[in-house]
Amino acid sequence: MHGTSGENAAKIVYKGENGQEFFIVANPGMAQKWRKDKTIPLIDVVQSFDVLTTTNQSSTGEAIRVANGVLESEFGTSNTDDIVRKIVESGEEKGGSVAK
């Protein structure tokens, strides 16, 4: 069943230590499946390995890529594979469209 792109994408939101939200775009329901079965490739879970935040650092606003320095500061690495894995493991899935 295909609808608009907003219906075929979910955000997985991870709240950083300073309250800033980071998110990735994922296939709906796949994060939960992956948490139970980590043999599922992450590429099947997420639609992109871009780590995003919003211009006003909350769940609303324009989605922008996070600078490597911010990733290093928050996650201790700028390796997006590791960061995406952490967001999928610890983040909260929220439905809805993602404005880019």
N, C-alpha and C positions, 0 to 999 in steps of 0.2 A: 504494500500500500504506500503510494508516494503522495506527498503533499508539498507544501512550500518548504523551503530550506529550514525555516524556523521549527517546523514539526519534526524534522529529521536530524536535529541537533540538540544537544543538551550541554550545559556548562557544568563543569566540575570545579567548584569554588573551594579554594584553600585560603583560610584567613591567616595572614602572617602575624608574627609576634607584635608588630607595631599597629596592628589593626587593618593594614592594607590587604585587600583581597587580590589574589592571583587566580587565574582560571585558564582552563584549556577547553577546547571544543571537542565533544565526544559524541559517540553514537548512543542514543538513549538506551538505558538499561544495561549497557555493556560493562560499565565500571563495577556494578554489583556482581555480574557474572564473573568478571576477572578476579575480583577479591576472593571468590570461592574456588576459582580454577585458574591459577597463575600460569598454566600452560597455554592459555589463550594469548596470542601475540598482542602486544600493546598497540600495534598498528591497526588491529581489528577493533580496538576500544576507542581510540582517539581519531578525530578527523584531521588533526594537525598536531605537530610537535611544537607549535608556537605557544609560548607562555605569555599570557595577556594580563593586563590590568585595565582599569578604566581611568580616564583623565581626572576624575574626581575621587579616585581610590575607593569607590564603593561599588555596589552591584549595578548601579546605573551609570550611564555616561558612555562616551565613545571608547571602544576597545582599542588599546594600543599595546605594542610589544614592549616587554619589560627589558630595560637596559641590563647588560651583563653585570655591571657593578652592583645593581640592585639584587639580581639573582644571587651573586656571590655573597652579599651581605645577609640575605634572608635564608638561603638554602645551603650556604657553605660551598657552593659550586656553581659554575655557569654551564655545566653539562646538561643540556635540555632533556636527554634521555632519562637521567637520574631524577631530574626535577619533575618531569611528567609522571614518572613512576610514583614519586612521593605524593603528588597531587591526586592521582587516581586512588592510591592507598588511603589517604587521609582526608581527602576533600569531600564536599557534599555535592551531590548531583542536583542540579536545578534545571528544570525544563525551560523552554522559551527560546526565543530567537536571540542571536548574537549580532549586534550592530558592529559593522567594521567600517 
